[in-house]
Amino acid sequence: MPILSTKNLRRKGGLSTVSTRLSAMGFRSWFIPVLAIAIAAVGWWTRSVIETTLKGRIEQNLVTILDTDVAALEFWLESRRDAAAVLADRTVARGLAAEVVAAAQSSGGDPELLRALPARLQLLEFLSLPMERHGFVGFGIVDRNGMLLATTDVQTVGLRLEAEHLPIIEAAFRGEPGVSRPFRASFDVDENAGVQPGTAL
């Protein structure tokens, strides 16, 4: 069996080859994990940048949608207030409403008398077309205590609104047209108005 001396290894390049291989193995032992960590870090950074960018765009879009919805709602509320103010301020409507109020005061709020008032039917006839044009389902004349003196549906005359609805009435008595929060009527709604029972008004 031949014996290789260090001299022979050096001469033949064997020692340098072995050390090169050992160096390469040592290089691989730390380079591959470092490379994997670097790739993972770049991947995490890229994902983080993309996620932050997407979140920013989504947030901007949601804010834009919210601002648009709020502006549309404010415009709608303003148009409802204006329409109600115009209808209520018509001379004929004010005159007929005054008749209803006078009859309620003189009769002590007798529901039977109020239901039979010609002024209620005249109001209904006068306001029916404008209400349809503006998308209103009915009208009501209410006293300070929330009693319905005249309404589209004769069955609701003499009933009272619940206490939570009184603030909008107080505003109306100050001459301020307004829109209340949606509420469910505490009484049946006339089927002819096209509103289902329990519908928010």
Secondary structure by P-SEA (a helix, b strand, c coil): cccccaaaaaaaaaaaaaaaaaaaaaaaacaaaaaaaaaaaaaaaaaaaaaaaaaaaaaaaaaaaaaaaaaaaaaaaaaaaaaaaaaaacaaaaaaaaaaaaaaaaacccaaaaaacaaaaaaaaacaaaaaaacccbbbbbccccccccccccccccccccccaaaaaaaaaaccccccccccccccccccccccccccc
